Amino acid sequence: MSGRIVMEVDKKRWRVSLLPGQIVLVSTSDREGIPNVAPKSWISMVSFSPPILGFGCNLKHQTARNVLEVKQFVVNIPDKSLAQKVWKTGESPHKGAASIKKLGFSLVSSNKISAPGIQECKAQLECAYESDKRFGDELWIFGRILSVSADKTLIQGSSQERYSRLSPIFYLEQNTYGTLGEVKNLQP
């Protein structure tokens, strides 16, 4: 092993992402029903029972404002074929169906909530707001998963085949993303 160096604690200054995050698209609607979509990469399951996930968001973002007002959101799971489109969602705010359509995304009705999902994504997790935790201008939003829908190919075949079809993308840094390189089972 080569020598180690002490790095700064500020993640913005890391030059290799030590904590790559899966990129998802969070779709919301405001009180008037106007949809919004934004990429997020700080996301994680936090509880199996009840099924709770959490994601990080800046309080100034439309996503945070919508979730705090309407109390619902959809986590859409894009695959690597959508990487360029996903990146464009982060370049400027994308509010309204016409703006979202220009990105190449089709909004679809959700099963349990009024916020829409994104048809082109491999899966959608419909969530109801549970709570949040604030850290300065940043917010960690917790949501209870109410409904899950996924492309049927994600439940067929071996785990390696299913993950290859899911083909998630991960935010690294400085306009860089990654994908799963290998999917292996541990041998007994």
Secondary structure, 3 states (H helix, E strand, C coil): CCCCCCCCCCHHHCCCCCCCEECEEEEEECCCCCEEEEEECCEEEEECCCCEEEEEEECCCHHHHHHHHHCEEEEEECEHHHHHHHHHHCCCCCECHHHHHHCCCCEECCCCCCCCEECCCCEEEEEEEEEEEEECCEEEEEEEEEEEEECHHHHCCCHHHHHHHHCEEEECCCCCEEECCCCCCCCC
